[in-house]
Amino acid sequence: MPKRKASSNGYYELKSDLYSDIKLERRRLDYDMPMHFHRNLEFQYIESGEYRTVIDGTEYAFGKDEIVFIPYCLQHKAEASEAESILVILPYAVSQDFAPFFKHKTLNIEMKDAEFNRKNILPVLELILSNPSYIRNPLVAKGYINVIFGLLAHRYGYVKYENFSDQNFILELIMFIEEHSSEDLTLDRLAEQFGYNKFYLSRIFNKTLGASLTDYVNQVRVQKFVKMYRDRGGADSIAELAFACGFESIPSFYRAFNRVFSMTPKEYFELEKEIFW
């Protein structure tokens, strides 16, 4: 089986944004993560190995006891590595508690004071991991997260990223596409729906997602096709599901599928593990 190439276009990781509770777990980063984004905050404490990632078009490398922080809606990807990390994902509702302190800024992507992280951040993470009930109690979990963010803000401060200005609009647009992807979604329709000039909407869309409207809509449709196919155990035909997801022809479906996964549906479903879902 050929190694899958990660798509260069960012996709909206709906699965991540469905988390309603704080997620914290140890994870071996031995899988490819294609370009994607979500509105939940994410950071990883690297416990061993080297982790290389691309965030908002910039390449980064992180080593032991360093932290990578991923602000909401910034596209990011990473290739498989031998790194071990502690992954923390904060639901959007929880992260909004910090909004008054951030004032349209965010924590720095790179947090590389290894000694500080090891002495101050790692013990809190270890304490949470030592008793899973901590993370299941929203009040206790939020208390620990407040401590972590307070320490990180005190040590590293805040920074401003250029692409933050249009994120609320982009989130609304993404959710509309998610809900109506099986319909005929044209630039004119979206411009009318949101009351924007279509040329402005197209420019903002391309700047933020790095893809044309057509490519992105087809990407969403491909993801939905994969989920429907797996949920139904492959009982429905590929053509039937492709049409149900909004594709107008089988050739356009196969072109879109290959553009996202760099392989055919048959090759994809023969993989040992899922990629997006």
Secondary structure, DSSP 8 states (H G I E B T S, - for coil): -------SS-EE-HHHHT--S-EEEEEE--S-EEEEE-SSEEEEEEEES-EEEEETTEEEEE-TT-EEEE-TT--EEE---S-EEEEEEE-HHHHGGGHHHHTT-EE-SEE--HHHIIIIIHHHHHHHHH-THHHHSHHHHHHHHHHHHHHHHHHH-EE--GGGTTHHHHHHHHHHHHHHTTS---HHHHHHHHT--HHHHHHHHHHHHSS-HHHHHHHHHHHHHHHHHHHTTT-S-HHHHHHHTT-S-HHHHHHHHHHHHSS-HHHHHTSSS-S--
